Amino acid sequence: MFGLSALELARIQFGFTVSFHIIFPAITIGLASYLVVLEGLWLWKKVAVFRDLYHFWSKIFALNFAMGVVSGLVMAYEFGTNWSYFSAFAGGVTGPLLAYEVLTAFFLEAGFLGVALFGWSKVGPTLHFFATIMVALGTLISATWILASNSWMQTPQGFEIIDGRVVPVDWLQVIFNPSFPYRLAHMVAAAYLATALFVGGFWRVASAQAPRHFGRSHHAVDGDVDGARGRADADPDRGPARP
């Protein structure tokens, strides 16, 4: 096809899949931590805008989570269809690392996501906040396992090749390979930066298109800060009171 070999076509297909997939985990990692901040501010300040923002962005988070799962399944299948020889050769390391991600991070996220999305009025505020934290923690654990696998492929250690296949001999060396800390820090920072750009850009466009609806959040937060500052100015010894 177009003079391309099977290897080149496999690379193009996998490159497209992983480029499409990474958008959703990156936004999911950042939004999960953002939701923790929003709910924490709601519980602390009791300002309605933080609650409203939580409910709005939790829906976007759920959509990103679902799209990440669907596109991730396609990518997982392509490991076997596009890179079958590599999977047979290195599956002794990459397979368990991906399994650990599912058994720890994905189950943690999926288990508490239902509480975070549908339990606002069904469980207490402390339990709901705990569920939101667990979802955010699950996204970070997921990134840890995936980056451990990816980093090992770049800087492999802790293994032997026996009968033409990779056999792990030291899992700590496999996981904490030389490039792992830098790649993990880079991925998490990139996820937070991408989410900040996504949230800020969305709110800028939305507030310009529908200022009466979306612009009120910005004014509500400003009003709360100004109100607290005014109370502090009126009574310097008392300081800002909680609403």
C-alpha positions in Angstrom: 0.0 0.0 0.0 1.5 3.3 -1.2 4.9 1.5 -1.4 5.0 1.1 2.4 6.1 -2.1 4.1 4.1 -3.9 6.8 6.5 -2.6 9.4 5.9 1.0 8.3 2.2 0.6 8.2 2.3 -0.9 11.7 4.3 2.1 12.9 1.8 4.5 11.3 -1.2 2.8 12.8 0.3 2.5 16.3 1.6 6.1 16.1 -1.9 7.3 15.3 -3.5 5.2 18.1 -1.0 6.2 20.8 -1.2 9.9 19.7 -5.0 9.9 20.0 -5.0 7.9 23.2 -2.5 10.0 25.2 -4.8 13.1 25.0 -7.3 11.5 27.3 -5.1 10.0 30.0 -3.2 13.4 30.2 -6.4 15.3 30.7 -7.7 12.7 33.1 -4.6 12.9 35.3 -4.9 16.7 35.6 -8.6 16.9 35.9 -8.7 14.3 38.7 -6.3 16.4 40.8 -8.3 19.6 39.9 -11.5 17.9 41.1 -9.7 17.2 44.5 -8.9 20.9 44.7 -12.4 22.0 43.8 -14.1 19.7 46.3 -11.6 20.6 49.0 -12.3 24.3 48.5 -16.0 23.6 48.6 -15.7 21.7 51.9 -13.5 24.4 53.3 -15.1 27.6 52.0 -18.7 26.4 51.3 -18.7 28.7 48.3 -21.3 27.4 45.8 -19.2 28.1 42.8 -16.6 25.5 43.7 -19.4 22.9 44.0 -20.8 23.9 40.6 -17.4 23.7 39.1 -16.9 20.3 40.5 -20.1 19.0 39.1 -19.3 20.5 35.7 -15.8 19.2 35.3 -16.6 15.8 36.8 -18.7 15.2 33.7 -15.8 16.1 31.4 -13.6 13.9 33.5 -16.0 10.9 33.1 -16.0 11.4 29.3 -12.2 11.6 29.2 -12.0 8.5 31.4 -14.3 6.5 29.1 -12.5 7.6 25.9 -9.1 6.8 27.5 -10.4 3.3 28.3 -11.7 2.7 24.8 -8.7 4.0 23.0 -6.4 2.2 25.4 -8.0 -1.2 24.6 -7.3 -0.6 20.9 -3.7 0.1 21.7 -3.4 -3.0 23.9 -4.7 -5.1 21.1 -2.2 -3.5 18.7 0.7 -4.8 21.0 -0.3 -8.3 19.8 -1.3 -7.5 16.2 1.4 -5.0 15.3 4.3 -6.1 17.5 3.7 -9.8 18.1 7.4 -10.7 18.0 8.3 -8.0 20.5 5.4 -9.1 22.8 6.6 -12.7 22.6 10.2 -11.6 23.3 9.6 -9.0 26.1 6.2 -10.0 27.4 7.7 -11.4 30.5 8.3 -7.8 31.6 5.8 -5.6 29.8 2.9 -8.0 30.4 3.1 -8.0 34.2 3.6 -4.3 34.4 0.5 -3.6 32.4 -1.4 -6.2 34.5 -0.3 -4.4 37.7 -1.6 -1.2 36.3 -5.0 -2.8 35.7 -5.1 -4.6 39.1 -4.1 -1.5 41.1 -4.7 1.8 39.4 -7.6 1.0 37.1 -9.6 -0.9 39.6 -9.0 1.8 42.2 -10.2 4.5 39.7 -13.1 2.6 38.5 -14.3 1.5 42.0 -14.3 5.0 43.4 -15.3 6.8 40.2 -18.9 5.6 40.7 -19.0 7.1 44.2 -17.4 10.4 42.9 -19.9 10.7 40.0 -23.1 9.5 41.6 -22.6 9.6 45.3 -22.8 13.3 46.0 -26.2 13.1 47.7 -25.9 9.5 48.7 -22.8 9.4 50.9 -21.3 11.8 53.4 -19.0 14.7 52.3 -15.9 13.1 53.9 -16.5 9.8 52.1 -17.2 11.5 48.8 -14.0 13.6 49.2 -12.1 10.4 50.0 -13.5 8.8 46.8 -12.4 11.8 44.7 -8.9 11.6 46.2 -8.7 7.9 45.5 -9.6 8.5 41.8 -6.9 11.1 41.6 -4.4 8.7 43.3 -5.4 6.0 40.9 -4.6 8.2 37.8 -1.1 8.8 39.3 -0.5 5.1 40.1 -1.6 4.3 36.5 0.9 6.7 35.1 3.6 5.2 37.3 3.1 1.6 36.0 2.8 2.7 32.4 5.9 4.9 32.6 7.8 2.1 34.3 7.0 -0.2 31.3 7.8 2.5 28.7 11.0 3.6 30.5 12.2 0.0 30.7 11.9 -0.3 27.0 14.2 2.7 26.6 16.7 1.8 29.4 16.2 -1.9 30.2 17.8 -3.5 33.2 17.0 -6.3 35.8 16.5 -9.0 33.2 18.2 -11.9 31.5 17.5 -13.4 28.0 16.8 -17.1 28.4 15.8 -19.2 25.4 15.3 -16.1 23.3 12.9 -14.4 25.7 13.3 -11.7 28.4 13.0 -13.1 31.9 12.9 -10.6 34.8 15.4 -11.3 37.6 15.0 -8.1 39.7 11.7 -6.4 39.6 13.0 -3.3 41.5 15.6 -2.7 38.8 13.0 -3.3 36.1 10.6 -0.8 37.6 13.1 1.8 38.8 15.2 1.8 35.7 17.5 4.7 34.9 15.1 6.9 32.9 11.9 6.1 34.9 12.1 9.0 37.4 12.6 11.6 34.7 9.9 10.2 32.4 7.4 10.0 35.2 8.0 13.5 36.4 7.8 14.7 32.8 4.5 12.9 32.2 2.8 14.2 35.3 4.0 17.8 34.8 2.9 17.6 31.2 -0.6 16.3 32.2 -1.0 19.1 34.7 0.1 21.7 32.2 -2.2 20.3 29.5 -5.1 20.3 31.9 -4.4 23.9 32.9 -4.4 24.9 29.3 -7.5 22.9 28.6 -9.5 24.3 31.5 -8.3 27.9 31.1 -8.8 27.8 27.3 -12.3 26.3 27.7 -13.4 28.9 30.3 -12.0 31.8 28.2 -13.9 30.7 25.1 -17.0 29.7 27.0 -17.2 33.0 29.0 -16.8 35.0 25.8 -19.6 33.0 24.1 -22.0 32.8 27.1 -20.8 35.4 29.7 -24.1 35.3 31.7 -23.6 31.6 32.4 -19.9 30.9 32.4 -18.7 34.3 33.4 -20.5 34.1 36.8 -18.0 31.6 38.2 -15.1 34.1 37.9 -17.2 36.9 39.4 -18.4 34.7 42.2 -14.9 33.8 43.3 -13.8 37.4 43.1 -16.8 38.4 45.1 -16.0 35.9 47.8 -12.4 37.1 48.0 -13.4 40.7 48.1 -16.0 40.0 50.8 -13.5 38.2 52.9 -11.0 41.1 52.5 -13.7 43.6 53.4 -14.6 41.7 56.6 -10.9 41.6 57.5 -10.6 45.4 56.9 -13.6 46.1 59.1 -12.2 44.0 62.0 -8.4 43.5 61.6 -8.2 41.4 64.8 -10.9 39.0 63.8 -9.5 38.3 60.3 -11.6 36.9 57.4 -14.6 34.9 58.5 -15.7 31.7 56.8 -18.9 32.1 54.8 
